Amino acid sequence: MIYKIFWALRAVIYAPFFGKFGFPSYLGKPLFLMGTRKVFIGKKVRIFPHLRLEVHRNGNIHIGDDVVISQNVHITSAGNLTIGKSSLILANVFITNIDHDYQELNTHVVKQEYLVNETVIGENCYIGMGAAIMAGTRLGKQCIVGANSVVKGEFPDYCVIVGAPAKMIKKYNFETQKWEKLK
């Protein structure tokens, strides 16, 4: 528990460099931070060590209240990227709203234009270990993303998404009050 005191102190020191840093939130030792003025962190956000957080160009990142971000998470944005309140993001997850264009055959991919598409993770989502949330993804409220899934597209509220590429395999049925497999 004592390490969390150091993480809280780090949050206090880093807070002035963010667009917003709500308290009581804490921040484990990050690997890399870029563009933090355009990062807005809500209250009671718990960020574990080895975060890589990048904001490019006109991008921004909004992290809602009571979000947990586990270790070794990489988040990169050049547009709007939102993580809804009360979401849990497990270790080794990648979240982006950027694709690299690759149309120019003799030009290095890194020197080609960004293709930016808004990414939204809804409230109370659970992102499993090692998942990749790709540009343009929109997860509804309380979606569950399976470990190592590669997610791109729009998914409704209360669904389970797994695979590479990810697809919806279950949806919550409010009548039976159970998660039911899709046919």
CYANA upper distance limits for C-alpha pairs under 8 A (distance plus 0.5 A):
  1 MET  CA      5 ILE  CA      7.81
  2 ILE  CA      6 PHE  CA      7.53
  3 TYR  CA      7 TRP  CA      6.85
  4 LYS  CA      8 ALA  CA      6.54
  4 LYS  CA     26 TYR  CA      7.83
  4 LYS  CA     28 GLY  CA      8.43
  5 ILE  CA      9 LEU  CA      6.76
  6 PHE  CA     10 ARG  CA      6.61
  7 TRP  CA     11 ALA  CA      6.72
  7 TRP  CA     26 TYR  CA      5.74
  7 TRP  CA     27 LEU  CA      5.48
  7 TRP  CA     28 GLY  CA      5.59
  7 TRP  CA     29 LYS  CA      7.83
  8 ALA  CA     12 VAL  CA      6.91
  8 ALA  CA     24 PRO  CA      8.20
  8 ALA  CA     25 SER  CA      7.28
  8 ALA  CA     26 TYR  CA      5.03
  8 ALA  CA     27 LEU  CA      6.97
  9 LEU  CA     13 ILE  CA      6.86
  9 LEU  CA     26 TYR  CA      8.28
 10 ARG  CA     14 TYR  CA      6.53
 10 ARG  CA     26 TYR  CA      7.80
 10 ARG  CA     27 LEU  CA      6.83
 10 ARG  CA     28 GLY  CA      8.05
 10 ARG  CA     29 LYS  CA      8.33
 11 ALA  CA     15 ALA  CA      6.15
 11 ALA  CA     21 PHE  CA      8.41
 11 ALA  CA     25 SER  CA      7.44
 11 ALA  CA     26 TYR  CA      5.75
 11 ALA  CA     27 LEU  CA      5.86
 12 VAL  CA     16 PRO  CA      8.36
 14 TYR  CA     18 PHE  CA      7.67
 15 ALA  CA     20 LYS  CA      7.62
 15 ALA  CA     21 PHE  CA      5.82
 16 PRO  CA     20 LYS  CA      8.39
 16 PRO  CA     21 PHE  CA      8.34
 17 PHE  CA     36 THR  CA      6.63
 17 PHE  CA     37 ARG  CA      6.38
 18 PHE  CA     36 THR  CA      5.21
 18 PHE  CA     37 ARG  CA      4.89
 18 PHE  CA     38 LYS  CA      7.21
 18 PHE  CA     39 VAL  CA      6.20
 18 PHE  CA     40 PHE  CA      7.13
 19 GLY  CA     36 THR  CA      7.12
 19 GLY  CA     37 ARG  CA      4.83
 19 GLY  CA     38 LYS  CA      5.77
 19 GLY  CA     39 VAL  CA      5.81
 19 GLY  CA     40 PHE  CA      5.70
 19 GLY  CA     41 ILE  CA      8.47
 20 LYS  CA     37 ARG  CA      8.34
 20 LYS  CA     39 VAL  CA      7.22
 20 LYS  CA     40 PHE  CA      4.95
 20 LYS  CA     41 ILE  CA      6.10
 20 LYS  CA     42 GLY  CA      7.91
 21 PHE  CA     25 SER  CA      8.00
 21 PHE  CA     40 PHE  CA      6.70
 21 PHE  CA     41 ILE  CA      5.26
 21 PHE  CA     42 GLY  CA      6.73
 21 PHE  CA     43 LYS  CA      7.93
 22 GLY  CA     41 ILE  CA      6.36
 22 GLY  CA     42 GLY  CA      5.19
 22 GLY  CA     43 LYS  CA      4.72
 22 GLY  CA     44 LYS  CA      7.57
 22 GLY  CA     45 VAL  CA      8.23
 23 PHE  CA     42 GLY  CA      8.01
 23 PHE  CA     43 LYS  CA      5.46
 23 PHE  CA     44 LYS  CA      6.57
 23 PHE  CA     45 VAL  CA      8.47
 24 PRO  CA     43 LYS  CA      6.39
 24 PRO  CA     44 LYS  CA      5.54
 24 PRO  CA     45 VAL  CA      7.97
 25 SER  CA     42 GLY  CA      8.26
 25 SER  CA     43 LYS  CA      6.28
 25 SER  CA     44 LYS  CA      4.92
 25 SER  CA     45 VAL  CA      5.13
 25 SER  CA     46 ARG  CA      6.27
 25 SER  CA     47 ILE  CA      8.48
 26 TYR  CA     44 LYS  CA      8.10
 26 TYR  CA     45 VAL  CA      6.98
 26 TYR  CA     46 ARG  CA      5.78
 26 TYR  CA     47 ILE  CA      6.60
 27 LEU  CA     46 ARG  CA      6.97
 27 LEU  CA     47 ILE  CA      5.29
 27 LEU  CA     48 PHE  CA      6.64
 27 LEU  CA     49 PRO  CA      7.65
 28 GLY  CA     47 ILE  CA      6.38
 28 GLY  CA     48 PHE  CA      5.07
 28 GLY  CA     49 PRO  CA      4.52
 28 GLY  CA     50 HIS  CA      7.60
 28 GLY  CA     51 LEU  CA      8.35
 29 LYS  CA     48 PHE  CA      7.95
 29 LYS  CA     49 PRO  CA      5.23
 29 LYS  CA     50 HIS  CA      6.50
 29 LYS  CA     51 LEU  CA      8.02
 30 PRO  CA     49 PRO  CA      6.03
 30 PRO  CA     50 HIS  CA      4.97
 30 PRO  CA     51 LEU  CA      5.16
 30 PRO  CA     52 ARG  CA      6.94
 31 LEU  CA     49 PRO  CA      8.19
 31 LEU  CA     50 HIS  CA      5.22
 31 LEU  CA     51 LEU  CA      6.07
 31 LEU  CA     52 ARG  CA      5.98
 32 PHE  CA     50 HIS  CA      8.30
 32 PHE  CA     51 LEU  CA      7.25
 32 PHE  CA     52 ARG  CA      5.24
 32 PHE  CA     53 LEU  CA      6.72
 32 PHE  CA     54 GLU  CA      8.18
 33 LEU  CA     51 LEU  CA      8.43
 33 LEU  CA     52 ARG  CA      6.53
 33 LEU  CA     53 LEU  CA      5.45
 33 LEU  CA     54 GLU  CA      6.41
 34 MET  CA     53 LEU  CA      6.77
 34 MET  CA     54 GLU  CA      5.16
 34 MET  CA     55 VAL  CA      6.33
 34 MET  CA     56 HIS  CA      8.36
 35 GLY  CA     39 VAL  CA      7.75
 35 GLY  CA     54 GLU  CA      6.66
 35 GLY  CA     55 VAL  CA      5.26
 35 GLY  CA     56 HIS  CA      7.30
 36 THR  CA     54 GLU  CA      8.20
 36 THR  CA     55 VAL  CA      7.54
 38 LYS  CA     55 VAL  CA      7.48
 38 LYS  CA     59 GLY  CA      7.57
 38 LYS  CA     60 ASN  CA      5.37
 38 LYS  CA     61 ILE  CA      6.99
 39 VAL  CA     55 VAL  CA      8.24
 39 VAL  CA     60 ASN  CA      6.26
 39 VAL  CA     61 ILE  CA      5.28
 39 VAL  CA     62 HIS  CA      6.57
 39 VAL  CA     63 ILE  CA      8.38
 40 PHE  CA     60 ASN  CA      8.39
 40 PHE  CA     61 ILE  CA      6.66
 40 PHE  CA     62 HIS  CA      5.32
 40 PHE  CA     63 ILE  CA      6.61
 41 ILE  CA     45 VAL  CA      7.59
 41 ILE  CA     62 HIS  CA      6.67
 41 ILE  CA     63 ILE  CA      5.34
 41 ILE  CA     64 GLY  CA      6.88
 41 ILE  CA     65 ASP  CA      7.91
 42 GLY  CA     62 HIS  CA      8.48
 42 GLY  CA     63 ILE  CA      6.43
 42 GLY  CA     64 GLY  CA      5.36
 42 GLY  CA     65 ASP  CA      4.83
 42 GLY  CA     66 ASP  CA      7.77
 43 LYS  CA     64 GLY  CA      7.96
 43 LYS  CA     65 ASP  CA      5.18
 43 LYS  CA     66 ASP  CA      6.71
 44 LYS  CA     65 ASP  CA      6.36
 44 LYS  CA     66 ASP  CA      5.20
 44 LYS  CA     67 VAL  CA      7.63
 45 VAL  CA     64 GLY  CA      8.23
 45 VAL  CA     65 ASP  CA      6.47
 45 VAL  CA     66 ASP  CA      5.35
 45 VAL  CA     67 VAL  CA      5.31
 45 VAL  CA     68 VAL  CA      6.41
 45 VAL  CA     69 ILE  CA      8.41
 46 ARG  CA     66 ASP  CA      7.85
 46 ARG  CA     67 VAL  CA      6.81
 46 ARG  CA     68 VAL  CA      5.26
 46 ARG  CA     69 ILE  CA      6.66
 47 ILE  CA     51 LEU  CA      8.02
 47 ILE  CA     68 VAL  CA      6.53
 47 ILE  CA     69 ILE  CA      5.27
 47 ILE  CA     70 SER  CA      6.71
 47 ILE  CA     71 GLN  CA      8.06
 48 PHE  CA     69 ILE  CA      6.64
 48 PHE  CA     70 SER  CA      5.47
 48 PHE  CA     71 GLN  CA      5.41
 49 PRO  CA     70 SER  CA      7.92
 49 PRO  CA     71 GLN  CA      5.56
 49 PRO  CA     72 ASN  CA      7.32
 50 HIS  CA     71 GLN  CA      6.04
 50 HIS  CA     72 ASN  CA      5.28
 50 HIS  CA     73 VAL  CA      7.50
 51 LEU  CA     71 GLN  CA      6.88
 51 LEU  CA     72 ASN  CA      5.87
 51 LEU  CA     73 VAL  CA      5.62
 51 LEU  CA     74 HIS  CA      6.58
 52 ARG  CA     72 ASN  CA      7.73
 52 ARG  CA     73 VAL  CA      6.72
 52 ARG  CA     74 HIS  CA      5.10
 52 ARG  CA     75 ILE  CA      6.78
 53 LEU  CA     74 HIS  CA      6.44
 53 LEU  CA     75 ILE  CA      5.48
 53 LEU  CA     76 THR  CA      6.41
 54 GLU  CA     75 ILE  CA      6.83
 54 GLU  CA     76 THR  CA      5.14
 54 GLU  CA     77 SER  CA      6.83
 55 VAL  CA     59 GLY  CA      6.07
 55 VAL  CA     60 ASN  CA      6.71
 55 VAL  CA     61 ILE  CA      7.95
 55 VAL  CA     76 THR  CA      6.37
 55 VAL  CA     77 SER  CA      5.43
 55 VAL  CA     78 ALA  CA      6.41
 56 HIS  CA     76 THR  CA      8.17
 56 HIS  CA     77 SER  CA      6.54
 56 HIS  CA     78 ALA  CA      5.17
 57 ARG  CA     78 ALA  CA      6.11
 57 ARG  CA     79 GLY  CA      8.48
 58 ASN  CA     78 ALA  CA      6.27
 58 ASN  CA     79 GLY  CA      6.57
 59 GLY  CA     77 SER  CA      5.84
 59 GLY  CA     78 ALA  CA      4.26
 59 GLY  CA     79 GLY  CA      4.35
 59 GLY  CA     80 ASN  CA      6.35
 59 GLY  CA     81 LEU  CA      8.30
 60 ASN  CA     77 SER  CA      6.80
 60 ASN  CA     78 ALA  CA      7.34
 60 ASN  CA     79 GLY  CA      6.47
 60 ASN  CA     80 ASN  CA      5.88
 60 ASN  CA     81 LEU  CA      6.78
 61 ILE  CA     77 SER  CA      7.30
 61 ILE  CA     80 ASN  CA      6.87
 61 ILE  CA     81 LEU  CA      5.41
 61 ILE  CA     82 THR  CA      6.37
 61 ILE  CA     83 ILE  CA      8.42
 62 HIS  CA     81 LEU  CA      6.87
 62 HIS  CA     82 THR  CA      5.29
 62 HIS  CA     83 ILE  CA      6.69
 63 ILE  CA     67 VAL  CA      7.64
 63 ILE  CA     82 THR  CA      6.56
 63 ILE  CA     83 ILE  CA      5.33
 63 ILE  CA     84 GLY  CA      6.89
 63 ILE  CA     85 LYS  CA      7.59
 64 GLY  CA     82 THR  CA      8.34
 64 GLY  CA     83 ILE  CA      6.54
 64 GLY  CA     84 GLY  CA      5.51
 64 GLY  CA     85 LYS  CA      4.57
 64 GLY  CA     86 SER  CA      7.68
 65 ASP  CA     84 GLY  CA      8.22
 65 ASP  CA     85 LYS  CA      5.25
 65 ASP  CA     86 SER  CA      6.80
 66 ASP  CA     85 LYS  CA      6.31
 66 ASP  CA     86 SER  CA      5.21
 66 ASP  CA     87 SER  CA      7.78
 67 VAL  CA     84 GLY  CA      8.18
 67 VAL  CA     85 LYS  CA      6.24
 67 VAL  CA     86 SER  CA      5.23
 67 VAL  CA     87 SER  CA      5.42
 67 VAL  CA     88 LEU  CA      6.43
 67 VAL  CA     89 ILE  CA      8.44
 68 VAL  CA     86 SER  CA      7.97
 68 VAL  CA     87 SER  CA      6.95
 68 VAL  CA     88 LEU  CA      5.36
 68 VAL  CA     89 ILE  CA      6.59
 69 ILE  CA     73 VAL  CA      7.62
 69 ILE  CA     88 LEU  CA      6.75
 69 ILE  CA     89 ILE  CA      5.37
 69 ILE  CA     90 LEU  CA      6.86
 69 ILE  CA     91 ALA  CA      8.10
 70 SER  CA     89 ILE  CA      6.52
 70 SER  CA     90 LEU  CA      5.41
 70 SER  CA     91 ALA  CA      5.32
 70 SER  CA     92 ASN  CA      8.34
 71 GLN  CA     90 LEU  CA      7.85
 71 GLN  CA     91 ALA  CA      5.42
 71 GLN  CA     92 ASN  CA      7.19
 72 ASN  CA     91 ALA  CA      6.15
 72 ASN  CA     92 ASN  CA      5.35
 72 ASN  CA     93 VAL  CA      7.67
 73 VAL  CA     90 LEU  CA      8.34
 73 VAL  CA     91 ALA  CA      6.49
 73 VAL  CA     92 ASN  CA      5.53
 73 VAL  CA     93 VAL  CA      5.41
 73 VAL  CA     94 PHE  CA      6.50
 74 HIS  CA     92 ASN  CA      7.97
 74 HIS  CA     93 VAL  CA      6.86
 74 HIS  CA     94 PHE  CA      5.33
 74 HIS  CA     95 ILE  CA      6.86
 75 ILE  CA     94 PHE  CA      6.41
 75 ILE  CA     95 ILE  CA      5.30
 75 ILE  CA     96 THR  CA      6.33
 76 THR  CA     95 ILE  CA      6.98
 76 THR  CA     96 THR  CA      5.42
 76 THR  CA     97 ASN  CA      7.48
 76 THR  CA     98 ILE  CA      7.89
 77 SER  CA     81 LEU  CA      6.82
 77 SER  CA     96 THR  CA      6.23
 77 SER  CA     97 ASN  CA      5.96
 77 SER  CA     98 ILE  CA      6.84
 78 ALA  CA     97 ASN  CA      7.22
 78 ALA  CA     98 ILE  CA      6.88
 78 ALA  CA    116 VAL  CA      6.91
 79 GLY  CA     97 ASN  CA      7.13
 79 GLY  CA     98 ILE  CA      8.39
 79 GLY  CA    116 VAL  CA      6.62
 79 GLY  CA    117 ASN  CA      7.45
 79 GLY  CA    118 GLU  CA      6.69
 80 ASN  CA     97 ASN  CA      7.89
 80 ASN  CA    117 ASN  CA      8.37
 80 ASN  CA    118 GLU  CA      5.64
 80 ASN  CA    119 THR  CA      7.13
 81 LEU  CA     96 THR  CA      7.96
 81 LEU  CA     97 ASN  CA      7.04
 81 LEU  CA    118 GLU  CA      6.46
 81 LEU  CA    119 THR  CA      5.45
 81 LEU  CA    120 VAL  CA      6.35
 82 THR  CA    119 THR  CA      7.00
 82 THR  CA    120 VAL  CA      5.31
 82 THR  CA    121 ILE  CA      6.53
 82 THR  CA    122 GLY  CA      8.45
 83 ILE  CA     87 SER  CA      7.72
 83 ILE  CA    120 VAL  CA      6.67
 83 ILE  CA    121 ILE  CA      5.25
 83 ILE  CA    122 GLY  CA      6.92
 83 ILE  CA    123 GLU  CA      7.90
 84 GLY  CA    120 VAL  CA      8.16
 84 GLY  CA    121 ILE  CA      6.17
 84 GLY  CA    122 GLY  CA      5.19
 84 GLY  CA    123 GLU  CA      4.63
 84 GLY  CA    124 ASN  CA      7.30
 84 GLY  CA    125 CYS  CA      8.13
 85 LYS  CA    122 GLY  CA      8.09
 85 LYS  CA    123 GLU  CA      5.43
 85 LYS  CA    124 ASN  CA      6.68
 86 SER  CA    123 GLU  CA      6.51
 86 SER  CA    124 ASN  CA      5.10
 86 SER  CA    125 CYS  CA      7.82
 87 SER  CA    122 GLY  CA      8.23
 87 SER  CA    123 GLU  CA      6.43
 87 SER  CA    124 ASN  CA      4.72
 87 SER  CA    125 CYS  CA      5.10
 87 SER  CA    126 TYR  CA      6.40
 87 SER  CA    127 ILE  CA      8.46
 88 LEU  CA    124 ASN  CA      7.68
 88 LEU  CA    125 CYS  CA      6.75
 88 LEU  CA    126 TYR  CA      5.40
 88 LEU  CA    127 ILE  CA      6.70
 89 ILE  CA     93 VAL  CA      7.61
 89 ILE  CA    126 TYR  CA      6.62
 89 ILE  CA    127 ILE  CA      5.29
 89 ILE  CA    128 GLY  CA      7.19
 89 ILE  CA    129 MET  CA      8.13
 90 LEU  CA    126 TYR  CA      8.41
 90 LEU  CA    127 ILE  CA      6.57
 90 LEU  CA    128 GLY  CA      6.00
 90 LEU  CA    129 MET  CA      5.36
 90 LEU  CA    130 GLY  CA      8.01
 91 ALA  CA    128 GLY  CA      8.32
 91 ALA  CA    129 MET  CA      5.64
 91 ALA  CA    130 GLY  CA      6.89
 92 ASN  CA    129 MET  CA      6.51
 92 ASN  CA    130 GLY  CA      5.18
 92 ASN  CA    131 ALA  CA      7.84
 93 VAL  CA    127 ILE  CA      8.29
 93 VAL  CA    128 GLY  CA      8.23
 93 VAL  CA    129 MET  CA      6.67
 93 VAL  CA    130 GLY  CA      5.18
 93 VAL  CA    131 ALA  CA      5.49
 93 VAL  CA    132 ALA  CA      6.31
 93 VAL  CA    133 ILE  CA      8.37
 94 PHE  CA    130 GLY  CA      7.92
 94 PHE  CA    131 ALA  CA      6.99
 94 PHE  CA    132 ALA  CA      5.20
 94 PHE  CA    133 ILE  CA      6.62
 94 PHE  CA    134 MET  CA      8.46
 95 ILE  CA    132 ALA  CA      6.45
 95 ILE  CA    133 ILE  CA      5.16
 95 ILE  CA    134 MET  CA      6.67
 95 ILE  CA    135 ALA  CA      8.37
 96 THR  CA    119 THR  CA      7.45
 96 THR  CA    133 ILE  CA      6.88
 96 THR  CA    134 MET  CA      5.94
 96 THR  CA    135 ALA  CA      5.83
 97 ASN  CA    116 VAL  CA      6.14
 97 ASN  CA    117 ASN  CA      5.76
 97 ASN  CA    118 GLU  CA      6.06
 97 ASN  CA    119 THR  CA      5.83
 97 ASN  CA    134 MET  CA      6.86
 97 ASN  CA    135 ALA  CA      4.19
 97 ASN  CA    136 GLY  CA      6.54
 97 ASN  CA    137 THR  CA      8.43
 98 ILE  CA    114 TYR  CA      6.74
 98 ILE  CA    115 LEU  CA      6.23
 98 ILE  CA    116 VAL  CA      5.24
 98 ILE  CA    117 ASN  CA      7.06
 98 ILE  CA    134 MET  CA      8.17
 98 ILE  CA    135 ALA  CA      5.83
 99 ASP  CA    114 TYR  CA      6.38
 99 ASP  CA    115 LEU  CA      5.44
 99 ASP  CA    116 VAL  CA      6.87
 99 ASP  CA    135 ALA  CA      6.91
100 HIS  CA    109 VAL  CA      7.00
100 HIS  CA    110 VAL  CA      7.54
100 HIS  CA    112 GLN  CA      7.22
100 HIS  CA    113 GLU  CA      6.88
100 HIS  CA    114 TYR  CA      5.43
100 HIS  CA    115 LEU  CA      6.34
101 ASP  CA    109 VAL  CA      7.18
101 ASP  CA    112 GLN  CA      6.23
101 ASP  CA    113 GLU  CA      6.18
101 ASP  CA    114 TYR  CA      6.59
101 ASP  CA    115 LEU  CA      6.75
102 TYR  CA    109 VAL  CA      6.11
102 TYR  CA    112 GLN  CA      7.25
104 GLU  CA    112 GLN  CA      7.98
107 THR  CA    111 LYS  CA      7.16
107 THR  CA    112 GLN  CA      7.48
108 HIS  CA    112 GLN  CA      7.36
116 VAL  CA    135 ALA  CA      7.42
116 VAL  CA    136 GLY  CA      8.34
117 ASN  CA    135 ALA  CA      5.89
117 ASN  CA    136 GLY  CA      5.06
118 GLU  CA    135 ALA  CA      7.07
118 GLU  CA    136 GLY  CA      5.54
118 GLU  CA    137 THR  CA      7.79
119 THR  CA    134 MET  CA      8.11
119 THR  CA    135 ALA  CA      6.27
119 THR  CA    136 GLY  CA      5.34
119 THR  CA    137 THR  CA      5.43
119 THR  CA    138 ARG  CA      6.22
120 VAL  CA    136 GLY  CA      8.32
120 VAL  CA    137 THR  CA      6.80
120 VAL  CA    138 ARG  CA      5.20
120 VAL  CA    139 LEU  CA      6.63
121 ILE  CA    125 CYS  CA      7.44
121 ILE  CA    137 THR  CA      8.30
121 ILE  CA    138 ARG  CA      6.52
121 ILE  CA    139 LEU  CA      5.39
121 ILE  CA    140 GLY  CA      7.35
121 ILE  CA    141 LYS  CA      8.40
122 GLY  CA    138 ARG  CA      8.03
122 GLY  CA    139 LEU  CA      5.87
122 GLY  CA    140 GLY  CA      5.32
122 GLY  CA    141 LYS  CA      5.08
122 GLY  CA    142 GLN  CA      7.25
122 GLY  CA    143 CYS  CA      8.00
123 GLU  CA    140 GLY  CA      7.88
123 GLU  CA    141 LYS  CA      5.37
123 GLU  CA    142 GLN  CA      6.48
124 ASN  CA    141 LYS  CA      6.73
124 ASN  CA    142 GLN  CA      5.19
124 ASN  CA    143 CYS  CA      7.91
125 CYS  CA    139 LEU  CA      8.44
125 CYS  CA    141 LYS  CA      6.90
125 CYS  CA    142 GLN  CA      4.86
125 CYS  CA    143 CYS  CA      5.31
125 CYS  CA    144 ILE  CA      6.37
125 CYS  CA    145 VAL  CA      8.43
126 TYR  CA    142 GLN  CA      7.61
126 TYR  CA    143 CYS  CA      6.84
126 TYR  CA    144 ILE  CA      5.27
126 TYR  CA    145 VAL  CA      6.62
127 ILE  CA    131 ALA  CA      7.25
127 ILE  CA    144 ILE  CA      6.60
127 ILE  CA    145 VAL  CA      5.31
127 ILE  CA    146 GLY  CA      7.29
127 ILE  CA    147 ALA  CA      7.99
128 GLY  CA    144 ILE  CA      8.02
128 GLY  CA    145 VAL  CA      6.00
128 GLY  CA    146 GLY  CA      5.43
128 GLY  CA    147 ALA  CA      4.74
128 GLY  CA    148 ASN  CA      7.53
128 GLY  CA    149 SER  CA      8.38
129 MET  CA    146 GLY  CA      8.03
129 MET  CA    147 ALA  CA      5.16
129 MET  CA    148 ASN  CA      6.71
130 GLY  CA    147 ALA  CA      6.16
130 GLY  CA    148 ASN  CA      4.98
130 GLY  CA    149 SER  CA      7.79
131 ALA  CA    145 VAL  CA      7.90
131 ALA  CA    146 GLY  CA      7.65
131 ALA  CA    147 ALA  CA      6.05
131 ALA  CA    148 ASN  CA      4.73
131 ALA  CA    149 SER  CA      5.20
131 ALA  CA    150 VAL  CA      6.40
131 ALA  CA    151 VAL  CA      8.09
132 ALA  CA    148 ASN  CA      7.55
132 ALA  CA    149 SER  CA      6.76
132 ALA  CA    150 VAL  CA      5.30
132 ALA  CA    151 VAL  CA      6.58
133 ILE  CA    137 THR  CA      7.12
133 ILE  CA    150 VAL  CA      6.75
133 ILE  CA    151 VAL  CA      5.44
133 ILE  CA    152 LYS  CA      6.97
134 MET  CA    150 VAL  CA      7.74
134 MET  CA    151 VAL  CA      6.41
134 MET  CA    152 LYS  CA      5.77
135 ALA  CA    152 LYS  CA      7.36
136 GLY  CA    152 LYS  CA      7.09
136 GLY  CA    153 GLY  CA      6.81
136 GLY  CA    154 GLU  CA      8.47
137 THR  CA    151 VAL  CA      7.40
137 THR  CA    152 LYS  CA      5.36
137 THR  CA    153 GLY  CA      5.12
137 THR  CA    154 GLU  CA      6.18
138 ARG  CA    152 LYS  CA      8.44
138 ARG  CA    153 GLY  CA      6.79
138 ARG  CA    154 GLU  CA      5.16
138 ARG  CA    155 PHE  CA      6.72
139 LEU  CA    143 CYS  CA      6.93
139 LEU  CA    154 GLU  CA      6.59
139 LEU  CA    155 PHE  CA      5.58
139 LEU  CA    156 PRO  CA      7.01
139 LEU  CA    157 ASP  CA      7.69
140 GLY  CA    154 GLU  CA      8.44
140 GLY  CA    155 PHE  CA      6.43
140 GLY  CA    156 PRO  CA      5.29
140 GLY  CA    157 ASP  CA      4.55
140 GLY  CA    158 TYR  CA      7.51
141 LYS  CA    156 PRO  CA      7.91
141 LYS  CA    157 ASP  CA      4.96
141 LYS  CA    158 TYR  CA      6.56
142 GLN  CA    157 ASP  CA      6.56
142 GLN  CA    158 TYR  CA      5.53
142 GLN  CA    159 CYS  CA      7.74
143 CYS  CA    156 PRO  CA      8.29
143 CYS  CA    157 ASP  CA      6.63
143 CYS  CA    158 TYR  CA      5.56
143 CYS  CA    159 CYS  CA      5.46
143 CYS  CA    160 VAL  CA      6.36
143 CYS  CA    161 ILE  CA      7.90
144 ILE  CA    158 TYR  CA      8.21
144 ILE  CA    159 CYS  CA      6.84
144 ILE  CA    160 VAL  CA      5.20
144 ILE  CA    161 ILE  CA      6.58
145 VAL  CA    149 SER  CA      7.32
145 VAL  CA    160 VAL  CA      6.52
145 VAL  CA    161 ILE  CA      5.34
145 VAL  CA    162 VAL  CA      6.39
146 GLY  CA    160 VAL  CA      7.97
146 GLY  CA    161 ILE  CA      6.64
146 GLY  CA    162 VAL  CA      5.25
146 GLY  CA    163 GLY  CA      7.72
147 ALA  CA    162 VAL  CA      7.94
148 ASN  CA    163 GLY  CA      7.76
148 ASN  CA    164 ALA  CA      8.14
149 SER  CA    161 ILE  CA      8.31
149 SER  CA    162 VAL  CA      5.89
149 SER  CA    163 GLY  CA      5.16
149 SER  CA    164 ALA  CA      5.72
149 SER  CA    165 PRO  CA      7.37
149 SER  CA    166 ALA  CA      6.19
150 VAL  CA    162 VAL  CA      8.39
150 VAL  CA    163 GLY  CA      6.97
150 VAL  CA    164 ALA  CA      5.30
150 VAL  CA    165 PRO  CA      5.73
150 VAL  CA    166 ALA  CA      5.98
151 VAL  CA    161 ILE  CA      8.49
151 VAL  CA    164 ALA  CA      7.80
151 VAL  CA    165 PRO  CA      6.79
151 VAL  CA    166 ALA  CA      5.58
151 VAL  CA    167 LYS  CA      8.35
152 LYS  CA    165 PRO  CA      8.08
152 LYS  CA    166 ALA  CA      7.75
155 PHE  CA    159 CYS  CA      7.93
155 PHE  CA    168 MET  CA      8.07
158 TYR  CA    171 LYS  CA      6.30
158 TYR  CA    172 TYR  CA      5.96
159 CYS  CA    168 MET  CA      7.08
159 CYS  CA    169 ILE  CA      8.04
159 CYS  CA    170 LYS  CA      6.03
159 CYS  CA    171 LYS  CA      4.75
159 CYS  CA    172 TYR  CA      6.75
160 VAL  CA    168 MET  CA      6.14
160 VAL  CA    169 ILE  CA      6.28
160 VAL  CA    170 LYS  CA      5.46
160 VAL  CA    171 LYS  CA      6.77
161 ILE  CA    166 ALA  CA      6.43
161 ILE  CA    167 LYS  CA      5.79
161 ILE  CA    168 MET  CA      4.84
161 ILE  CA    169 ILE  CA      6.48
161 ILE  CA    170 LYS  CA      7.87
162 VAL  CA    166 ALA  CA      5.28
162 VAL  CA    167 LYS  CA      6.15
162 VAL  CA    168 MET  CA      7.08
162 VAL  CA    169 ILE  CA      7.54
163 GLY  CA    167 LYS  CA      6.85
168 MET  CA    182 LEU  CA      8.32
169 ILE  CA    181 LYS  CA      6.29
169 ILE  CA    182 LEU  CA      6.01
170 LYS  CA    179 TRP  CA      6.68
170 LYS  CA    180 GLU  CA      5.75
170 LYS  CA    181 LYS  CA      4.82
170 LYS  CA    182 LEU  CA      5.82
171 LYS  CA    179 TRP  CA      6.05
171 LYS  CA    180 GLU  CA      6.05
171 LYS  CA    181 LYS  CA      7.18
171 LYS  CA    182 LEU  CA      7.49
172 TYR  CA    177 GLN  CA      7.49
172 TYR  CA    178 LYS  CA      6.24
172 TYR  CA    179 TRP  CA      4.76
172 TYR  CA    180 GLU  CA      6.57
173 ASN  CA    177 GLN  CA      5.99
173 ASN  CA    178 LYS  CA      6.04
173 ASN  CA    179 TRP  CA      6.59
173 ASN  CA    180 GLU  CA      7.11
174 PHE  CA    178 LYS  CA      7.56
